[in-house]
Amino acid sequence: MRRLVAELERLGLAEFLADFPGDSVDRLQWAAGLRGLDGPLRTVAGFLLLGEAVREDLLPPALAEAVPALVEGGVAARGGDGVQLVDVSLFRSSGVWLFAEPPSPFPVRHYFGRDSIALARRTGYRDGAPVLDLCSGPGFQGLVAARRGLTATLVELLPGTAGVARLNAQVNGLADRIEVLVGDLYDPLPSDVEPYGHVVANIPFLPTLSARGEEAAHEGGEDGFSVGRRVLAGLPRHLAPGGTAHLTALLLQTGDGLAAGGELRDWAARHGYGLTVTLTDRLAVDADSDLVQTTVSDHLDSDPQADPAELTAAAADMYARRGATAARLAYLRIDDGMAGFRVLDRAHG
Ligand SMILES: C[S@@+](CC[C@H](N)C(=O)[O-])C[C@H]1O[C@@H](n2cnc3c(N)ncnc32)[C@H](O)[C@@H]1O
């Protein structure tokens, strides 16, 4: 598998991907960039980026050799037209190659998005202390840490996605520094586990209507922060003295600030943590907004008999009851031993 990355780089795939701004996660941009290309780079890019079916004997040797592992790992399937990736593409960011699904308005199993890249950019990983990557998905955060020489424990709820994280560790030649556990947040860790110097968690935060009961793996509960709250609750036990944690979150904004502002400030003060909340994208929360409509269509996926108009009213009401004027994509940085709470608002306009 190690030969795979070397061969892809020699063929020019890293060069090709490097020319898209912000580590593009956009198949349309790739397709446009591939116009006019031919030869092995076109074949490999069509297969790995665009999801085209290709005859195995036309693939370069190291990629053809990797096909059985890709099929076994659930990211490729053989059919009449040859072999083809299933849902995923091969991304490259921070020097890490990653089989994952491109962003979609629908729930995906092996997530990778602009928030994944933005979260990884925030991490320092300066000392050699081990990393805990909660909600690892296909493994990007843990792989970035391992590529910087650290060991990382990854925890993912979905067994199939945890398998893709293991595959990605092999592709990058980092399997000896990566352990992937399946389960809910801190649950799969041994009870006597040593605390980690770094904890990173790109949590699911799509707000969900409580009427349905149990949350799916991509959902964040009524206000979008239920998984985040549970990550924070476990940090005092799992973050080493002097350690740092990074989380994503979707936080509701009211006329007075953040709906969860007081809760976050109190939590940080109680544990002697410094907490920096950086607010980025601003999402509307009215009945016509993308966020409310995504919440509704997500609910309808598992409850097709529900009335869309009632669901829309319930979702909009959830925001109204909390006095929310917007939802903000946020990044939380937590520093042990550095008391203080601050909010940095980076939205323009
Ligand atoms: C937004 S994706 C993040 C993927 C990856 N960490 C990244 O930054 O690209 C969230 C992932 O968390 C997983 N997940 C959801 N709830 C979880 C839980 N309670 N414990 C562990 N993983 C969970 C989902 O299956 C999904 O793969």
The ligand as an ORCA input file, in Angstrom:
! r2SCAN-3c Opt
* xyz 0 1
  C     -18.250     15.733     11.069
  S     -17.662     14.081     10.964
  C     -15.948     14.394     11.330
  C     -14.968     13.521     10.584
  C     -13.503     13.875     10.793
  N     -13.118     13.910     12.186
  C     -13.117     15.172     10.134
  O     -12.699     16.112     10.822
  O     -13.236     15.241      8.909
  C     -18.288     13.401     12.490
  C     -18.038     11.914     12.666
  O     -18.397     11.574     14.004
  C     -18.990     10.296     14.036
  N     -19.755     10.233     15.295
  C     -21.000     10.724     15.540
  N     -21.338     10.541     16.823
  C     -20.287      9.923     17.417
  C     -20.047      9.461     18.734
  N     -20.952      9.622     19.688
  N     -18.864      8.866     19.006
  C     -17.930      8.695     18.019
  N     -18.101      9.113     16.739
  C     -19.267      9.730     16.438
  C     -19.812     10.260     12.764
  O     -20.099      8.932     12.366
  C     -18.866     10.998     11.785
  O     -18.010     10.089     11.145
*
